[in-house]
Amino acid sequence: MDFSLTEDQEMFRGQIRKMLDKFGGTQVAREMIADKPESLKKVYSTLAELGCSGINIPEEYDGLDLEALDLVPTFEELGRSLVPGLFMETNALVVPIIKKYGTDEQKKNYLTAIAAGDKQVSFAALEPFNDFSRQGIQCSLAKKDGQYVLNGTKILVPEAELADAFLLVVRTSEDVEDGLSLVLIDAVDELNIERQLSFDEAKHVAKIECNQLVITEEQIIGEVNKGWEQLQEGLLYFNAALSSYMVGAMEHVVHMAAEYAKIREQFGQPIGRFQAVKHSIVDMKVHLEIARSLSYYANWVVDTEENDREAAVYSARTYATEKFIEAASQNIQLHGGIGFTEELDCHLYVKRARYYDQYLGSTPFYQEKVVASLGW
């Protein structure tokens, strides 16, 4: 079975790469480090013009009604240039959840705006001193006097200052097995947003405090007390997309390493002629192609009912994460002392690799999911 991209998808990838190169590639990430989001906003506006934001949204909501595999070129190119922002959270997590569990009114309000590029949605899950698990969610949503009242704190919320809305996973019951629910809230003044430090300075994170925030029943996605189960469906799409993003980043890391090995000379010849350097770059390339194959299959299978759906997605996520970290670290070692300087992009890729290593679940967390899904 051939999971390689079609000619049209490769041509589309070329258009996205050309656009991102005009913005300077990783320059967008560097400007975010300097707290200048203007270029990032222009990038997302241009992505919307190209139709990227509507790829997996139904036609009735002004989308292209395509599948997860059609988003792969976009995510790979975003990864190649380390573009930060909320495209992945919005289109690969929030959109699949709303499509499957949202009401007609929620789909009309959110999917139409997302397809037009007018709405970016962040995801708030982690809480202080808790891990990413069902038991770790204690932010509460309680029904009081006919209204729903939200109380609690979320931390490490990505790009909160750029978000138009937030998808929150909250606790609605202590008495049932799931007991969680998903809610969509718009960015309102009542939300107390405070910037937090991030290991990857280009990925801004924040703490959000909800104090007696009143929401309506129409803001709850899907069934009450089944939020964790519904979230798992969204995480399949998200992790498939994340594997593609990391493949794109790995591809550029391998390119950087190979190009530097051609021009850096030692003992009168390019270091690329030394066997140890050759083997290192070949290993990186092999790992890249394995990760790419796993990513393509994961993005295909996620839209099917295949038995290995979960195993395929989480295998792609864990393998791509591990090999992205290895490749980024090896790239710095190959560059030597100059690889540690801020002038080169090497450090940007290491930080992004480490950022996603623990994002919405660690690598061991997803390895256990692979094992469980295979029934081992």
C-alpha angles and dihedrals in degrees: 000000000000115000096169117125120268124247090256092052091050091050089050089051088054091055092050092047091050090051094048091047089056088057089053100258107245090015088090090059091046090053090052088055086056088049093248108133097169095102092045091054090050090050091054091046089053091047088055090050089052089052097247095128092057100044098108097029120103119255092243088067094047095266133126095246094225130141139256092268089061089061093058096090090051095049094044092052092046087053093047090059095034091235108186125203136085105296092111096045091046103043102027101039113018097038096053090047094050092044092054104033108017126104122245089258093051091049092050094048099043110024094050092051093045092050090053091050091244098118132050118186126203125201122233116194114127121085133194114286092357133104130230099276140105090262091050093065110093102145099119136221112192131179111234128171091344093310135096115238121198122206131171148066131274122194137197091025106172120242093343092165091059097044122108091193142006133225108212130189108213139173116255100166141021094193104065130065097248101025095169133110137192119234133183117213128177120234101269134170091251089070112092105216120187125179116240131199116264130199086222102053092197090062106068116206131186146187117241122199121197113195115182090328109177117217133174128244088247089069093063113098117219124330122350114247092020098082098116092053091048092047091058089063091053091046090058091060092041095051092047088053092045091054088056091049091053092046089056091050092047091051091058092045090055090048091051092050094048094047093048091049088058097053104032110090128200127171089005099305140074112277088232088077092064113098095227091054092045092052092047093053092044090052090051091051093048092050089049094055093046090050090048092052092048090048094051092049092046092053091048098046095046090073092051137067095241116151093235094052097116095038091051095049097045092043089055091048096049096042094046091047095051095044094044089057091047094048095046091049093046090050091058091048091050091052091051120202094347089060089071094057123102092230091075124061095232095099092050091062094046091053094047091049091052091045092058093041089079100026114128091342134355127258093259088049091059094039088060089051090054090052093047094047090053091050094238 
